[in-house]
């Protein structure tokens, strides 16, 4: 049985829908009486939504037309007139039923269900290398947010903001940029782990809004820094950080 103390550690997992039914029900009862957890859940939900939105893939303009063109070639199964025909129809039409379901899923994607549906369609067409990468990143971000010790910190720069999400237990950190100053041509944002004042490369972010999982483990880093570097990144920071975010 989950103790009251343990319930306070489930805010991230609850926001990421990573609890089983008994845990979820116990936490929701706890949530009614704990303002601190309610606030933390709201913050995690907001962060998770922003992380997902940052990686949303717009449906290709031609996708809807392609799907609608294919529906004209799919023959619908007429309603059976007898129970026997119903059984035969179910057996004989199983393959066509799955075809219609697949087309229905594609229509849903074309109607704008967002990046995840499009990614699933692309994987089915063996054109989802990038989609697979995004799905893997989303899974890792979800696991990060569901970690019992997950923490976040936010700082502002030039009208935008940066949020770091980290778990010492997993040893991983993610970064979300939201409206940071636009990058000049030939430059990129680079993230760094702050190892007692020595900056260790942690990955690149080529846009002023987006999400990146930092390369490497947190180890003993005290936080992260963000600098503007030449395209492709640098081995060492070449300028002052535009953001510094501590792991505290």
BALOBA-1460 file (C-alpha; in Angstrom, 3 decimals):
// residues 248
<rec num="1" residu="x" x="0.000" y="0.000" z="0.000"/>
<rec num="2" residu="x" x="1.308" y="3.443" z="-0.941"/>
<rec num="3" residu="x" x="2.058" y="5.606" z="2.094"/>
<rec num="4" residu="x" x="1.092" y="9.250" z="2.416"/>
<rec num="5" residu="x" x="4.740" y="10.258" z="2.113"/>
<rec num="6" residu="x" x="5.108" y="8.237" z="-1.099"/>
<rec num="7" residu="x" x="2.067" y="9.934" z="-2.621"/>
<rec num="8" residu="x" x="3.892" y="13.258" z="-2.682"/>
<rec num="9" residu="x" x="6.418" y="11.743" z="-5.127"/>
<rec num="10" residu="x" x="3.808" y="10.731" z="-7.719"/>
<rec num="11" residu="x" x="2.965" y="14.171" z="-9.129"/>
<rec num="12" residu="x" x="5.057" y="13.748" z="-12.289"/>
<rec num="13" residu="x" x="3.874" y="10.191" z="-12.926"/>
<rec num="14" residu="x" x="0.244" y="11.251" z="-12.465"/>
<rec num="15" residu="x" x="0.612" y="14.163" z="-14.902"/>
<rec num="16" residu="x" x="2.181" y="11.786" z="-17.450"/>
<rec num="17" residu="x" x="-0.615" y="9.175" z="-16.995"/>
<rec num="18" residu="x" x="1.966" y="6.636" z="-15.830"/>
<rec num="19" residu="x" x="0.160" y="5.319" z="-12.717"/>
<rec num="20" residu="x" x="-1.821" y="2.105" z="-12.550"/>
<rec num="21" residu="x" x="-5.471" y="2.288" z="-11.449"/>
<rec num="22" residu="x" x="-4.962" y="1.695" z="-7.682"/>
<rec num="23" residu="x" x="-2.136" y="4.237" z="-7.526"/>
<rec num="24" residu="x" x="-4.109" y="6.761" z="-9.555"/>
<rec num="25" residu="x" x="-7.201" y="6.420" z="-7.353"/>
<rec num="26" residu="x" x="-5.131" y="6.748" z="-4.169"/>
<rec num="27" residu="x" x="-3.302" y="9.770" z="-5.524"/>
<rec num="28" residu="x" x="-6.519" y="11.494" z="-6.645"/>
<rec num="29" residu="x" x="-7.904" y="11.144" z="-3.123"/>
<rec num="30" residu="x" x="-4.674" y="12.623" z="-1.806"/>
<rec num="31" residu="x" x="-4.840" y="15.403" z="-4.395"/>
<rec num="32" residu="x" x="-8.136" y="16.665" z="-2.982"/>
<rec num="33" residu="x" x="-6.402" y="17.468" z="0.306"/>
<rec num="34" residu="x" x="-2.908" y="18.561" z="-0.834"/>
<rec num="35" residu="x" x="-2.619" y="21.996" z="-2.441"/>
<rec num="36" residu="x" x="1.135" y="21.607" z="-2.961"/>
<rec num="37" residu="x" x="0.683" y="18.440" z="-5.020"/>
<rec num="38" residu="x" x="-2.196" y="19.990" z="-6.978"/>
<rec num="39" residu="x" x="0.029" y="22.931" z="-7.924"/>
<rec num="40" residu="x" x="2.896" y="20.620" z="-8.870"/>
<rec num="41" residu="x" x="0.622" y="18.469" z="-11.040"/>
<rec num="42" residu="x" x="-0.607" y="21.599" z="-12.844"/>
<rec num="43" residu="x" x="2.987" y="22.678" z="-13.478"/>
<rec num="44" residu="x" x="3.974" y="19.232" z="-14.769"/>
<rec num="45" residu="x" x="0.933" y="19.083" z="-17.064"/>
<rec num="46" residu="x" x="1.812" y="22.486" z="-18.489"/>
<rec num="47" residu="x" x="5.419" y="21.426" z="-19.048"/>
<rec num="48" residu="x" x="4.390" y="18.115" z="-20.641"/>
<rec num="49" residu="x" x="1.971" y="19.900" z="-22.978"/>
<rec num="50" residu="x" x="4.666" y="22.364" z="-24.008"/>
<rec num="51" residu="x" x="7.188" y="19.571" z="-24.568"/>
<rec num="52" residu="x" x="4.731" y="17.742" z="-26.787"/>
<rec num="53" residu="x" x="3.705" y="20.872" z="-28.699"/>
<rec num="54" residu="x" x="7.327" y="21.710" z="-29.372"/>
<rec num="55" residu="x" x="7.692" y="18.451" z="-31.337"/>
<rec num="56" residu="x" x="4.318" y="18.468" z="-33.125"/>
<rec num="57" residu="x" x="4.570" y="17.601" z="-36.803"/>
<rec num="58" residu="x" x="2.177" y="19.362" z="-39.194"/>
<rec num="59" residu="x" x="0.263" y="16.917" z="-41.473"/>
<rec num="60" residu="x" x="1.559" y="17.053" z="-45.064"/>
<rec num="61" residu="x" x="-0.864" y="19.114" z="-47.247"/>
<rec num="62" residu="x" x="-1.269" y="16.268" z="-49.750"/>
<rec num="63" residu="x" x="-2.084" y="13.637" z="-47.100"/>
<rec num="64" residu="x" x="-5.826" y="14.299" z="-46.946"/>
<rec num="65" residu="x" x="-6.204" y="14.164" z="-50.727"/>
<rec num="66" residu="x" x="-4.266" y="10.887" z="-50.896"/>
<rec num="67" residu="x" x="-6.380" y="9.295" z="-48.178"/>
<rec num="68" residu="x" x="-9.684" y="10.402" z="-49.687"/>
<rec num="69" residu="x" x="-8.584" y="9.111" z="-53.091"/>
<rec num="70" residu="x" x="-7.876" y="5.677" z="-51.575"/>
<rec num="71" residu="x" x="-11.274" y="5.416" z="-49.886"/>
<rec num="72" residu="x" x="-12.946" y="5.266" z="-53.296"/>
<rec num="73" residu="x" x="-11.172" y="1.957" z="-53.995"/>
<rec num="74" residu="x" x="-12.259" y="0.235" z="-50.749"/>
<rec num="75" residu="x" x="-15.385" y="-1.832" z="-51.061"/>
<rec num="76" residu="x" x="-17.687" y="-1.801" z="-48.039"/>
<rec num="77" residu="x" x="-19.121" y="-5.054" z="-46.720"/>
<rec num="78" residu="x" x="-22.956" y="-5.129" z="-47.011"/>
<rec num="79" residu="x" x="-24.983" y="-5.988" z="-43.881"/>
<rec num="80" residu="x" x="-25.629" y="-9.777" z="-43.540"/>
<rec num="81" residu="x" x="-29.203" y="-11.037" z="-43.895"/>
<rec num="82" residu="x" x="-28.831" y="-14.184" z="-41.752"/>
<rec num="83" residu="x" x="-26.760" y="-15.175" z="-38.686"/>
<rec num="84" residu="x" x="-24.801" y="-17.636" z="-40.820"/>
<rec num="85" residu="x" x="-23.957" y="-14.977" z="-43.306"/>
<rec num="86" residu="x" x="-22.934" y="-12.721" z="-40.442"/>
<rec num="87" residu="x" x="-20.307" y="-15.256" z="-39.302"/>
<rec num="88" residu="x" x="-19.048" y="-15.797" z="-42.842"/>
<rec num="89" residu="x" x="-19.010" y="-12.086" z="-43.448"/>
<rec num="90" residu="x" x="-16.964" y="-11.479" z="-40.335"/>
<rec num="91" residu="x" x="-14.451" y="-14.130" z="-41.386"/>
<rec num="92" residu="x" x="-14.297" y="-13.164" z="-45.036"/>
<rec num="93" residu="x" x="-14.311" y="-9.444" z="-44.377"/>
<rec num="94" residu="x" x="-11.742" y="-9.351" z="-41.587"/>
<rec num="95" residu="x" x="-9.001" y="-8.237" z="-43.922"/>
<rec num="96" residu="x" x="-11.165" y="-5.509" z="-45.469"/>
<rec num="97" residu="x" x="-12.252" y="-4.412" z="-42.001"/>
<rec num="98" residu="x" x="-8.640" y="-3.883" z="-40.984"/>
<rec num="99" residu="x" x="-8.064" y="-1.967" z="-44.244"/>
<rec num="100" residu="x" x="-10.966" y="0.354" z="-43.458"/>
<rec num="101" residu="x" x="-9.702" y="0.842" z="-39.912"/>
<rec num="102" residu="x" x="-6.268" y="1.761" z="-41.220"/>
<rec num="103" residu="x" x="-7.791" y="4.229" z="-43.660"/>
<rec num="104" residu="x" x="-9.946" y="5.674" z="-40.894"/>
<rec num="105" residu="x" x="-6.826" y="6.257" z="-38.828"/>
<rec num="106" residu="x" x="-5.217" y="8.040" z="-41.763"/>
<rec num="107" residu="x" x="-8.308" y="10.214" z="-42.230"/>
<rec num="108" residu="x" x="-8.093" y="11.135" z="-38.550"/>
<rec num="109" residu="x" x="-4.481" y="12.164" z="-39.056"/>
<rec num="110" residu="x" x="-5.414" y="14.212" z="-42.118"/>
<rec num="111" residu="x" x="-8.151" y="15.916" z="-40.124"/>
<rec num="112" residu="x" x="-5.502" y="17.292" z="-37.810"/>
<rec num="113" residu="x" x="-5.048" y="14.982" z="-34.855"/>
<rec num="114" residu="x" x="-1.478" y="16.179" z="-34.783"/>
<rec num="115" residu="x" x="2.046" y="14.932" z="-34.847"/>
<rec num="116" residu="x" x="1.615" y="11.525" z="-33.178"/>
<rec num="117" residu="x" x="-1.018" y="10.308" z="-35.671"/>
<rec num="118" residu="x" x="1.099" y="11.550" z="-38.572"/>
<rec num="119" residu="x" x="4.159" y="9.824" z="-37.136"/>
<rec num="120" residu="x" x="2.248" y="6.532" z="-36.933"/>
<rec num="121" residu="x" x="1.187" y="6.897" z="-40.565"/>
<rec num="122" residu="x" x="4.751" y="7.639" z="-41.629"/>
<rec num="123" residu="x" x="6.109" y="4.599" z="-39.777"/>
<rec num="124" residu="x" x="3.543" y="2.418" z="-41.523"/>
<rec num="125" residu="x" x="4.846" y="3.754" z="-44.845"/>
<rec num="126" residu="x" x="8.507" y="3.146" z="-43.860"/>
<rec num="127" residu="x" x="9.167" y="6.887" z="-44.104"/>
<rec num="128" residu="x" x="9.310" y="7.507" z="-40.377"/>
<rec num="129" residu="x" x="12.994" y="7.709" z="-39.489"/>
<rec num="130" residu="x" x="12.492" y="11.184" z="-38.081"/>
<rec num="131" residu="x" x="9.097" y="10.175" z="-36.684"/>
<rec num="132" residu="x" x="10.720" y="7.257" z="-34.866"/>
<rec num="133" residu="x" x="13.284" y="9.594" z="-33.369"/>
<rec num="134" residu="x" x="10.535" y="11.918" z="-32.162"/>
<rec num="135" residu="x" x="8.549" y="9.031" z="-30.687"/>
<rec num="136" residu="x" x="11.636" y="7.798" z="-28.836"/>
<rec num="137" residu="x" x="12.277" y="11.287" z="-27.513"/>
<rec num="138" residu="x" x="8.658" y="11.647" z="-26.385"/>
<rec num="139" residu="x" x="8.877" y="8.293" z="-24.593"/>
<rec num="140" residu="x" x="12.057" y="9.364" z="-22.822"/>
<rec num="141" residu="x" x="10.515" y="12.713" z="-21.896"/>
<rec num="142" residu="x" x="7.461" y="10.934" z="-20.509"/>
<rec num="143" residu="x" x="9.702" y="8.629" z="-18.459"/>
<rec num="144" residu="x" x="11.623" y="11.662" z="-17.242"/>
<rec num="145" residu="x" x="8.441" y="13.436" z="-16.137"/>
<rec num="146" residu="x" x="7.202" y="10.253" z="-14.465"/>
<rec num="147" residu="x" x="10.367" y="9.859" z="-12.372"/>
<rec num="148" residu="x" x="9.587" y="10.129" z="-8.640"/>
<rec num="149" residu="x" x="12.286" y="12.777" z="-8.121"/>
<rec num="150" residu="x" x="11.599" y="14.890" z="-11.241"/>
<rec num="151" residu="x" x="12.231" y="18.619" z="-10.837"/>
<rec num="152" residu="x" x="11.912" y="21.684" z="-13.069"/>
<rec num="153" residu="x" x="13.446" y="25.149" z="-13.147"/>
<rec num="154" residu="x" x="12.676" y="28.059" z="-15.482"/>
<rec num="155" residu="x" x="14.578" y="31.235" z="-16.375"/>
<rec num="156" residu="x" x="13.859" y="34.049" z="-18.838"/>
<rec num="157" residu="x" x="16.031" y="35.615" z="-21.525"/>
<rec num="158" residu="x" x="15.174" y="38.318" z="-24.066"/>
<rec num="159" residu="x" x="11.420" y="37.939" z="-23.764"/>
<rec num="160" residu="x" x="11.559" y="34.129" z="-23.970"/>
<rec num="161" residu="x" x="12.172" y="31.408" z="-21.441"/>
<rec num="162" residu="x" x="13.987" y="28.144" z="-20.928"/>
<rec num="163" residu="x" x="12.874" y="25.268" z="-18.716"/>
<rec num="164" residu="x" x="15.078" y="22.413" z="-17.571"/>
<rec num="165" residu="x" x="13.477" y="19.146" z="-16.424"/>
<rec num="166" residu="x" x="15.734" y="16.687" z="-14.625"/>
<rec num="167" residu="x" x="15.852" y="13.524" z="-12.542"/>
<rec num="168" residu="x" x="18.895" y="12.636" z="-10.482"/>
<rec num="169" residu="x" x="17.603" y="9.057" z="-10.245"/>
<rec num="170" residu="x" x="17.571" y="8.657" z="-14.037"/>
<rec num="171" residu="x" x="20.586" y="10.906" z="-14.455"/>
<rec num="172" residu="x" x="18.859" y="12.669" z="-17.358"/>
<rec num="173" residu="x" x="17.768" y="16.203" z="-18.173"/>
<rec num="174" residu="x" x="15.609" y="17.782" z="-20.852"/>
<rec num="175" residu="x" x="15.396" y="21.392" z="-21.973"/>
<rec num="176" residu="x" x="12.459" y="23.341" z="-23.413"/>
<rec num="177" residu="x" x="12.996" y="26.687" z="-25.139"/>
<rec num="178" residu="x" x="10.014" y="28.974" z="-25.574"/>
<rec num="179" residu="x" x="10.544" y="32.135" z="-27.597"/>
<rec num="180" residu="x" x="14.251" y="32.684" z="-26.957"/>
<rec num="181" residu="x" x="15.911" y="35.439" z="-29.052"/>
<rec num="182" residu="x" x="16.033" y="34.452" z="-32.754"/>
<rec num="183" residu="x" x="19.300" y="32.952" z="-33.903"/>
<rec num="184" residu="x" x="21.477" y="34.676" z="-36.481"/>
<rec num="185" residu="x" x="22.293" y="32.755" z="-39.639"/>
<rec num="186" residu="x" x="25.032" y="30.179" z="-39.090"/>
<rec num="187" residu="x" x="24.513" y="29.926" z="-35.318"/>
<rec num="188" residu="x" x="22.850" y="27.518" z="-32.920"/>
<rec num="189" residu="x" x="21.986" y="27.281" z="-29.258"/>
<rec num="190" residu="x" x="24.259" y="24.853" z="-27.411"/>
<rec num="191" residu="x" x="23.525" y="23.337" z="-24.006"/>
<rec num="192" residu="x" x="26.167" y="22.585" z="-21.422"/>
<rec num="193" residu="x" x="26.351" y="20.666" z="-18.168"/>
<rec num="194" residu="x" x="27.961" y="22.848" z="-15.491"/>
<rec num="195" residu="x" x="30.536" y="20.578" z="-13.811"/>
<rec num="196" residu="x" x="31.811" y="22.840" z="-11.009"/>
<rec num="197" residu="x" x="32.425" y="25.664" z="-13.479"/>
<rec num="198" residu="x" x="33.659" y="23.449" z="-16.329"/>
<rec num="199" residu="x" x="31.113" y="23.342" z="-19.131"/>
<rec num="200" residu="x" x="30.501" y="19.919" z="-20.686"/>
<rec num="201" residu="x" x="28.652" y="19.784" z="-24.087"/>
<rec num="202" residu="x" x="25.067" y="18.596" z="-23.733"/>
<rec num="203" residu="x" x="23.529" y="19.019" z="-27.167"/>
<rec num="204" residu="x" x="22.306" y="21.548" z="-29.739"/>
<rec num="205" residu="x" x="19.019" y="23.380" z="-30.259"/>
<rec num="206" residu="x" x="18.815" y="25.017" z="-33.681"/>
<rec num="207" residu="x" x="15.606" y="26.999" z="-33.073"/>
<rec num="208" residu="x" x="14.469" y="29.555" z="-30.517"/>
<rec num="209" residu="x" x="11.539" y="27.325" z="-29.495"/>
<rec num="210" residu="x" x="11.866" y="23.570" z="-29.160"/>
<rec num="211" residu="x" x="12.829" y="20.621" z="-27.011"/>
<rec num="212" residu="x" x="16.055" y="18.667" z="-26.594"/>
<rec num="213" residu="x" x="17.142" y="15.849" z="-24.314"/>
<rec num="214" residu="x" x="20.643" y="16.602" z="-23.144"/>
<rec num="215" residu="x" x="23.348" y="14.227" z="-24.323"/>
<rec num="216" residu="x" x="25.074" y="12.364" z="-21.521"/>
<rec num="217" residu="x" x="24.289" y="11.919" z="-17.854"/>
<rec num="218" residu="x" x="23.909" y="14.595" z="-15.192"/>
<rec num="219" residu="x" x="26.590" y="13.018" z="-12.961"/>
<rec num="220" residu="x" x="27.766" y="15.744" z="-10.556"/>
<rec num="221" residu="x" x="26.637" y="18.709" z="-12.670"/>
<rec num="222" residu="x" x="25.274" y="21.649" z="-10.693"/>
<rec num="223" residu="x" x="23.022" y="22.783" z="-13.535"/>
<rec num="224" residu="x" x="23.004" y="23.651" z="-17.229"/>
<rec num="225" residu="x" x="23.983" y="26.658" z="-19.300"/>
<rec num="226" residu="x" x="22.891" y="27.793" z="-22.765"/>
<rec num="227" residu="x" x="25.153" y="29.714" z="-25.170"/>
<rec num="228" residu="x" x="24.989" y="30.819" z="-28.803"/>
<rec num="229" residu="x" x="27.612" y="28.982" z="-30.873"/>
<rec num="230" residu="x" x="28.555" y="28.550" z="-34.550"/>
<rec num="231" residu="x" x="26.448" y="26.020" z="-36.447"/>
<rec num="232" residu="x" x="27.528" y="22.522" z="-35.459"/>
<rec num="233" residu="x" x="28.426" y="23.579" z="-31.929"/>
<rec num="234" residu="x" x="31.703" y="24.159" z="-30.113"/>
<rec num="235" residu="x" x="33.926" y="22.107" z="-27.820"/>
<rec num="236" residu="x" x="33.952" y="24.939" z="-25.307"/>
<rec num="237" residu="x" x="31.612" y="27.918" z="-24.816"/>
<rec num="238" residu="x" x="32.659" y="30.856" z="-26.973"/>
<rec num="239" residu="x" x="30.579" y="33.475" z="-25.176"/>
<rec num="240" residu="x" x="28.633" y="34.279" z="-22.032"/>
<rec num="241" residu="x" x="25.618" y="32.067" z="-21.294"/>
<rec num="242" residu="x" x="22.228" y="33.440" z="-22.274"/>
<rec num="243" residu="x" x="20.690" y="31.170" z="-19.615"/>
<rec num="244" residu="x" x="21.928" y="29.446" z="-16.480"/>
<rec num="245" residu="x" x="19.633" y="26.959" z="-14.766"/>
<rec num="246" residu="x" x="20.701" y="25.224" z="-11.533"/>
<rec num="247" residu="x" x="19.713" y="21.706" z="-10.522"/>
<rec num="248" residu="x" x="18.244" y="22.886" z="-7.224"/>
